[in-house]
């Protein structure tokens, strides 16, 4: 399997499933209610919904950078406001995350292998670092979501 295909496979596993470390992001989110998604059971921590929007913003910035568009995140874009809780908006947020992961994975497979070590935007790391970093980032936040769910369960909010 070539390097880009392996990177794409890791991005799929981290979001959709078959991750070696445990439950992938979407597996963890599968039973999360809108109430749980907006809860803040740990003081100073982001909510599950905020984490989903943050992951989405990260996929967007990588797509921008590999598409030769400026790809910097302001704090408002990196951690956007969730807004009022709404089950449909929550489902849309999760679906947008799924869709953007697919877009990034398709972009990985189409990316010229000879450019993997090149900086993909001025002042940013290589395409390889971005592509390898996305599943790492997903795994990190999947763990946070799992901890938030444990805290929510202890409060009987789930």
C-alpha positions as CSV (number, residue, x, y, z in Angstrom):
1,X,0.0,0.0,0.0
2,X,1.5,3.4,-1.0
3,X,2.1,6.1,1.6
4,X,-0.9,8.3,0.7
5,X,-3.2,5.3,0.8
6,X,-1.9,4.4,4.3
7,X,-2.4,8.0,5.5
8,X,-6.0,8.0,4.1
9,X,-6.7,4.7,5.8
10,X,-5.6,6.1,9.2
11,X,-7.8,9.2,8.7
12,X,-10.7,6.9,8.0
13,X,-10.0,4.6,11.0
14,X,-9.6,7.5,13.4
15,X,-13.0,9.0,12.4
16,X,-15.1,6.0,11.3
17,X,-13.8,2.9,13.1
18,X,-11.3,0.1,13.2
19,X,-8.9,2.4,15.1
20,X,-6.3,0.3,17.0
21,X,-6.6,2.4,20.1
22,X,-10.3,1.9,20.6
23,X,-13.5,3.7,19.6
24,X,-13.1,6.2,16.8
25,X,-14.8,9.6,16.8
26,X,-18.0,8.7,15.1
27,X,-18.3,5.5,17.2
28,X,-18.0,7.6,20.3
29,X,-20.5,10.1,19.0
30,X,-23.1,7.5,17.9
31,X,-25.2,7.7,21.1
32,X,-24.6,11.3,22.1
33,X,-27.8,13.2,22.6
34,X,-28.1,17.0,22.0
35,X,-28.2,17.4,25.8
36,X,-25.0,15.5,26.3
37,X,-23.4,17.3,23.3
38,X,-24.0,20.7,24.9
39,X,-23.2,19.8,28.5
40,X,-20.2,21.1,30.3
41,X,-19.6,18.5,33.0
42,X,-16.0,19.5,33.5
43,X,-15.2,23.0,34.5
44,X,-13.2,24.8,31.9
45,X,-13.5,22.0,29.4
46,X,-15.1,22.3,26.0
47,X,-18.4,20.5,25.3
48,X,-18.7,17.6,22.9
49,X,-20.4,19.8,20.4
50,X,-17.6,22.4,20.6
51,X,-15.1,19.6,20.0
52,X,-17.0,18.4,16.9
53,X,-17.0,22.0,15.5
54,X,-13.2,22.2,16.3
55,X,-12.5,19.0,14.4
56,X,-14.6,20.3,11.5
57,X,-12.6,23.5,11.5
58,X,-9.4,21.5,11.4
59,X,-10.5,19.6,8.4
60,X,-11.4,22.8,6.6
61,X,-8.0,24.4,7.3
62,X,-6.2,21.4,5.9
63,X,-8.4,21.5,2.8
64,X,-7.7,25.2,2.4
65,X,-4.0,24.7,2.8
66,X,-3.7,21.9,0.2
67,X,-6.0,23.9,-2.1
68,X,-3.4,26.7,-2.0
69,X,-5.8,29.0,0.0
70,X,-4.8,30.8,3.2
71,X,-5.5,28.4,6.0
72,X,-5.2,30.1,9.4
73,X,-7.7,29.6,12.2
74,X,-8.8,32.5,14.3
75,X,-10.0,31.6,17.8
76,X,-13.6,32.1,16.6
77,X,-13.1,29.7,13.7
78,X,-11.1,27.2,15.7
79,X,-13.6,27.0,18.6
80,X,-16.8,28.4,17.1
81,X,-19.9,29.1,19.2
82,X,-22.3,26.2,19.3
83,X,-25.5,28.3,19.5
84,X,-28.8,27.1,21.0
85,X,-29.2,23.3,21.4
86,X,-31.2,21.8,18.6
87,X,-31.2,18.0,17.7
88,X,-31.2,18.7,13.9
89,X,-28.3,21.1,14.1
90,X,-26.4,18.5,16.3
91,X,-27.0,15.8,13.6
92,X,-25.9,18.3,10.9
93,X,-22.7,19.1,12.8
94,X,-21.8,15.4,13.1
95,X,-22.7,14.8,9.4
96,X,-20.6,17.8,8.3
97,X,-17.6,16.3,10.2
98,X,-18.2,13.0,8.4
99,X,-18.4,14.7,5.0
100,X,-15.3,16.8,5.5
101,X,-13.3,13.8,6.6
102,X,-14.3,12.2,3.4
103,X,-13.3,15.3,1.4
104,X,-9.9,15.4,3.1
105,X,-9.4,11.6,2.5
106,X,-10.2,12.0,-1.2
107,X,-7.8,15.0,-1.3
108,X,-5.1,12.9,0.3
109,X,-5.5,10.2,-2.3
110,X,-5.3,12.8,-5.1
111,X,-2.3,14.6,-3.6
112,X,0.9,14.3,-5.6
113,X,3.1,11.9,-3.6
114,X,6.3,13.8,-4.7
115,X,5.0,16.9,-2.8
116,X,4.4,15.1,0.6
117,X,7.4,16.7,2.2
118,X,6.8,20.2,0.8
119,X,5.3,23.0,2.9
120,X,1.7,23.1,1.8
121,X,1.1,26.8,2.8
122,X,3.6,29.5,3.5
123,X,4.7,29.2,7.1
124,X,3.1,25.8,7.7
125,X,4.4,22.2,7.8
126,X,4.4,19.6,5.1
127,X,1.5,17.8,3.6
128,X,2.7,14.7,5.3
129,X,2.6,16.3,8.8
130,X,-0.9,17.6,8.1
131,X,-2.1,14.2,6.8
132,X,-0.5,12.2,9.6
133,X,-1.6,14.8,12.2
134,X,-5.3,14.6,11.4
135,X,-5.9,11.1,12.7
136,X,-3.7,11.9,15.7
137,X,-5.9,15.0,16.4
138,X,-9.0,12.9,16.0
139,X,-7.7,10.3,18.4
140,X,-6.9,13.0,21.0
141,X,-10.3,14.5,20.8
142,X,-12.1,11.1,20.8
143,X,-10.4,10.5,24.1
144,X,-11.7,13.9,25.4
145,X,-15.2,13.1,24.2
146,X,-15.1,9.7,26.0
147,X,-14.0,11.4,29.2
148,X,-16.8,14.0,28.9
149,X,-19.3,11.2,28.4
150,X,-18.1,9.5,31.6
151,X,-18.5,12.7,33.5
152,X,-22.0,13.2,32.0
153,X,-22.9,9.7,32.9
154,X,-21.9,10.3,36.5
155,X,-24.2,13.3,36.5
156,X,-27.0,11.3,34.8
157,X,-27.3,13.7,31.9
158,X,-26.9,11.2,29.1
